[in-house]
Amino acid sequence: MCVTVLVAALGFGLSGILLPQAGWGATTERVVSDPASGLAISGFDPVGYFTDAAAKFGRPDIEERYAGAVWRFRNAGNRAAFVAHPAVYMPQFGGYDPVGIAAGKSVAGHPLHWAIKDQRLYLFYDAQTRAAFLADTARILGDAERRWPAVEKTLTP
């Protein structure tokens, strides 16, 4: 099932995006990616969450294949940073929502619902799961880290 992304952009600034909820739930890939394009996090630049404190699209001419997915970047410097330290910049739990992982479920995170905690990127299914995570981060991360190995075993290698 393909996740459709419709973007109205001005330059590289993001002014609107529609990511339908249908098909945005459970998935079976180790890294959440679009099955048609192979794009991780819908083509958003994973390094940009750290450098720009914003979700911004990467460029199709600056890509890297890693962990079974295609990652896009806004510039060559972001790509170089990712290549040098992918574990730092990749979304934790493969881009699955840590609240879902804490409950033992693989629920794909949405690139516009995100947070950086302890220098790690987390993606969330929606604003409510993000708020729950931020309200009780230590408990949720503890539960998610305990349950992740079992959830990860259910995902395609």
C-alpha positions as CSV (number, residue, x, y, z in Angstrom):
1,M,0.0,0.0,0.0
2,C,1.5,3.3,-1.0
3,V,1.4,6.3,1.2
4,T,0.5,9.3,-0.9
5,V,2.2,12.6,-0.2
6,L,0.8,15.8,-1.6
7,V,3.0,18.8,-1.0
8,A,2.5,22.4,-1.6
9,A,6.0,23.9,-1.2
10,L,7.5,27.3,-1.6
11,G,11.1,26.8,-2.4
12,F,12.2,24.1,0.1
13,G,9.8,25.5,2.8
14,L,6.9,23.1,3.6
15,S,3.6,24.8,3.6
16,G,1.3,21.8,3.6
17,I,1.2,18.0,3.5
18,L,-1.4,15.3,3.5
19,L,-0.5,11.9,4.7
20,P,-3.7,9.8,4.9
21,Q,-4.3,7.8,8.0
22,A,-5.4,4.8,6.0
23,G,-2.4,2.6,5.6
24,W,-0.3,4.7,8.1
25,G,-0.8,2.2,11.0
26,A,1.0,-1.1,11.3
27,T,3.7,-2.2,8.9
28,T,6.2,-5.1,8.8
29,E,9.4,-3.5,7.6
30,R,12.4,-3.0,10.1
31,V,12.6,0.6,9.0
32,V,9.3,2.3,8.2
33,S,9.4,3.1,4.5
34,D,7.1,3.6,1.5
35,P,6.8,0.2,-0.2
36,A,6.5,1.7,-3.7
37,S,9.5,4.1,-3.5
38,G,11.5,2.7,-0.7
39,L,11.7,6.2,0.9
40,A,12.3,6.3,4.6
41,I,10.3,8.8,6.6
42,S,8.4,9.9,3.4
43,G,11.5,11.5,2.0
44,F,12.1,13.9,5.0
45,D,15.8,14.6,5.8
46,P,16.6,12.8,9.1
47,V,19.5,15.1,9.8
48,G,17.3,18.2,9.4
49,Y,15.3,17.4,12.5
50,F,18.5,18.0,14.4
51,T,20.1,20.9,12.4
52,D,17.0,22.8,11.5
53,A,14.7,21.7,14.4
54,A,12.1,21.1,11.7
55,A,10.7,18.4,9.4
56,K,12.0,19.2,5.9
57,F,12.0,17.2,2.7
58,G,15.2,15.9,1.3
59,R,16.1,16.2,-2.3
60,P,15.8,13.4,-4.8
61,D,19.3,14.1,-6.1
62,I,20.9,13.6,-2.6
63,E,20.1,10.1,-1.4
64,E,21.7,7.3,0.5
65,R,20.6,3.7,0.7
66,Y,20.9,2.3,4.2
67,A,19.1,-0.4,6.3
68,G,16.9,-1.4,3.4
69,A,15.5,2.1,2.8
70,V,16.3,5.2,0.7
71,W,17.1,8.3,2.8
72,R,16.9,11.8,1.3
73,F,18.8,14.9,2.4
74,R,18.6,18.6,1.9
75,N,22.3,19.0,1.3
76,A,25.5,17.0,0.9
77,G,26.6,18.0,4.5
78,N,23.5,16.3,6.0
79,R,24.1,13.2,3.8
80,A,27.7,13.1,5.0
81,A,26.7,13.4,8.7
82,F,24.2,10.6,8.2
83,V,26.7,8.3,6.5
84,A,29.2,8.9,9.3
85,H,26.7,8.2,12.1
86,P,23.4,6.7,10.8
87,A,22.4,5.4,14.3
88,V,22.4,8.9,15.6
89,Y,20.2,10.4,12.9
90,M,17.8,7.5,12.1
91,P,14.5,7.5,13.9
92,Q,14.6,5.2,16.9
93,F,12.8,1.9,16.8
94,G,13.0,2.1,13.0
95,G,10.6,5.0,12.8
96,Y,7.9,3.2,14.7
97,D,6.0,5.1,17.4
98,P,7.6,4.4,20.8
99,V,4.2,4.5,22.5
100,G,3.0,1.7,20.2
101,I,6.3,-0.2,20.8
102,A,5.7,0.2,24.5
103,A,2.3,-1.5,24.0
104,G,4.0,-4.3,22.0
105,K,2.7,-3.1,18.6
106,S,4.5,-1.9,15.4
107,V,2.7,1.4,14.6
108,A,4.4,3.5,12.0
109,G,5.4,7.0,13.1
110,H,4.5,10.0,11.1
111,P,7.3,12.4,10.0
112,L,5.4,15.5,11.1
113,H,4.8,14.2,14.6
114,W,8.3,14.0,16.1
115,A,10.5,14.8,19.1
116,I,14.2,14.7,19.9
117,K,15.0,13.4,23.4
118,D,18.5,12.7,24.6
119,Q,19.9,13.4,21.1
120,R,17.6,10.7,19.5
121,L,14.8,11.2,17.0
122,Y,11.4,9.7,17.7
123,L,8.4,9.6,15.3
124,F,4.8,9.3,16.5
125,Y,1.6,8.1,15.0
126,D,-0.2,11.3,15.9
127,A,-0.1,14.4,18.2
128,Q,-1.8,12.4,21.0
129,T,0.9,9.7,21.2
130,R,3.6,12.4,21.0
131,A,1.9,14.2,23.9
132,A,1.7,11.0,25.9
133,F,5.4,10.3,25.2
134,L,6.5,13.8,26.3
135,A,4.3,13.5,29.5
136,D,5.9,10.2,30.6
137,T,9.1,9.8,28.5
138,A,11.1,7.6,31.0
139,R,8.3,5.0,31.5
140,I,7.4,4.8,27.8
141,L,11.0,4.5,26.7
142,G,11.7,1.9,29.4
143,D,8.7,-0.1,28.2
144,A,9.5,0.4,24.6
145,E,13.1,-0.7,25.0
146,R,12.0,-3.9,26.8
147,R,9.4,-4.7,24.2
148,W,11.3,-3.7,21.1
149,P,13.3,-7.0,20.7
150,A,10.0,-9.0,20.6
151,V,8.3,-6.5,18.2
152,E,11.4,-6.3,16.0
153,K,11.3,-10.1,15.6
154,T,7.8,-9.8,13.9
155,L,9.2,-7.4,11.3
156,T,10.6,-8.4,7.9
157,P,14.5,-8.5,7.9
